Amino acid sequence: MYEEITGVVTDPGSSLSPAAAKRRGVLLLNPEEPLEPQYRRYLEYYDRLLSLHASPLICPVYEMASEAVGALEGRVRIVNTRLGSAGLGAAAIRAAELIAGGLGEEAVMAELERLAGEGRFYLATHDLSKLSENRMLPPFAAPIGRALGFWALFTLEQGRFRSPRPIPGARVLETLTALLEKRYRQQRLRVRAVVGDLPPEVRERFKDVLASRLHMTSGSLAPMDPLARSRVGEHALAVFAYPV
């Protein structure tokens, strides 16, 4: 009996580099080029595609993909993961892993739903002016927060960023880790973090703090994608964790 071959597709908003995506068995779209021809090329090798994207409330690629499917709708399933950046990348990696292990499409969709419900996504950024430009902060908040040396900490819930809380720059890594530690306690976790233009010593300290305080079965740290940087600024970091 013939078994359909399903491919997992995502976009650069996942903060997966082409090399990392290839290693993980994930296909990448280029949103700067027409999407339908890209889907057609992938469908030469796959029977069906799961196309995973960030929440349309924070990134336009989901809507672009939905419009591009057209006559391919029966073979391409566009998925709003309700995640973004580090979370979207984690979801794509997990989906590809499960499909490679023989799970069917509906079982994979159930696991993606679990990730969105049980996982936690946090974003911290120091570029408050960029947040104001993109209407993620009121205009008056940026100069005040910048003068006080604050970062903005966001939680992503149900595909929408909640109102940020200010945190001192010196407490960013500690605060992010403490939130995950409090939420998951002794649970085993997979953790994926992405960082913008931060010093190498900050990146290394972030990895060390996460590894020492959380019960991780796997973890990764990658550069933040240009699309995310354009919205939240260069001086930012995000982390997504979910229980195994």
PyMOL commands that set and color helices and strands:
alter all, ss='L'
color gray80, all
select helices_A, chain A and resi 12-14+18-24+35-42+61-72+86-100+105-118+128-133+141-148+169-184+200-213+226-232
alter helices_A, ss='H'
color red, helices_A
select strands_A, chain A and resi 6-10+26-28+48-53+76-80+120-125+150-157+160-161+165-168+188-195+215-223+236-243
alter strands_A, ss='S'
color yellow, strands_A
deselect
rebuild
show_as cartoon
